[in-house]
Amino acid sequence: MDASTFESKMKADGFVEIERKRLDRRPANSAHGHAWNTRGLILDGVFTITCGGVPRNYCAGEVFEVAADEPHFEEVGAGGVELMVGRKY
């Protein structure tokens, strides 16, 4: 999926604060949750999300979602990651 199509779909689905971000490599952060639903599209690199003890790697072109208040960890691969992400309150 390309960024333009993804952004249009996000807006249609009620996601706001849609932004493009670049994150540098980092080990998994501590378990946390957000007060909003998150959806993101990986544009470049690898982003790992662990939910319920199960890690999943997301690569370019893949979409991830994390439900509001769902405990999870996030890890950024060696080359960093570029993504487009939005929130739904």
Stockholm file with secondary structure:
# STOCKHOLM 1.0

chainA/1-89         MDASTFESKMKADGFVEIERKRLDRRPANSAHGHAWNTRGLILDGVFTITCGGVPRNYCAGEVFEVAADEPHFEEVGAGGVELMVGRKY
#=GR chainA/1-89 SS CCHHHHHHHHHHTTCEEEEEEEECCBCCCCCBCCSSEEEEEEEEEEEEEEETTEEEEECTTCEEEECTTCCEEEEEEEEEEEEEEEEEC
#=GC SS_cons        CCHHHHHHHHHHTTCEEEEEEEECCBCCCCCBCCSSEEEEEEEEEEEEEEETTEEEEECTTCEEEECTTCCEEEEEEEEEEEEEEEEEC
//
